[in-house]
Amino acid sequence: MDPKSRYQQERNDGKEQRAIAIVDAATAVFIKKGIEKATMQDIAKEANIGIATLFRYFPKKEKLVVAVAAKRTENTYETFRDISADSGTALEKLERLMDHFIADVERPDNPNIKFMEDFESYAAHSPEPLEDFESFNELYRATSREYSKIIREGQLDGSIRSDLSVSETLTTVINVFGIFSRKLSLQHNILSFVSDLDAGRQLEILKRMILDYLRNRP
């Protein structure tokens, strides 16, 4: 590589690392203060950069909001992809995915769940569609495709009922288990909320109900 190309590559790498650092700083601020109350000045201070530098990378706060949400969703997608590529029957893979959600709920003061709940509320109340939202949607669709692939695989390996609609089953499992796990996690961190049944145990019961419904019975 010639010196000019090497310089440009190093400059691009430096910009990418700066952008990653800004997103990490924004994540910390959004989790601490909430998306609505967080300001660009707060984020610049957390990232230890000037406000003008921040605006060069992210001209609007909502672009940072979506960038943080996309990064969080990318982490989930990578988990789904790894489990999908792992060994075992499809039903066993679905159980591992749900165990992943259960482990998240049992983590004290889980920042990922707090942020995503805040993000969904922020996006829902936005007067106009958020800029760059398609990047988040594409990661969500990619995650859904991994889920769908596991269900189809299960119908082929005989571990999941073949009479089920893949799309309907996929949507139901994601909505019921994913949303319920987030709600339980939030309740778990509200000191005034008292439950006679542990959140993890509730999800374990729901997991067994879902797996029993999906399981093929020759």
Sequence and secondary structure as in RCSB ss.txt:
>XXXX:A:sequence
MDPKSRYQQERNDGKEQRAIAIVDAATAVFIKKGIEKATMQDIAKEANIGIATLFRYFPKKEKLVVAVAAKRTEN
TYETFRDISADSGTALEKLERLMDHFIADVERPDNPNIKFMEDFESYAAHSPEPLEDFESFNELYRATSREYSKI
IREGQLDGSIRSDLSVSETLTTVINVFGIFSRKLSLQHNILSFVSDLDAGRQLEILKRMILDYLRNRP
>XXXX:A:secstr
  HHHHHHHHHHHHHHHHHHHHHHHHHHHHHHH TTT  HHHHHHHHTS HHHHHHH SSHHHHHHHHHHHHHHH
HHHHHHHHHHSSS HHHHHHHHHHHHHHHHHSTT HHHHHHHHHHHHHHT SS  TTHHHHHHHHHHHHHHHHHH
HHHHHHHTSB TTS HHHHHHHHIIIIIIHHHHHHHHHT TT   SS HHHHHHHHHHHHHHHHB   
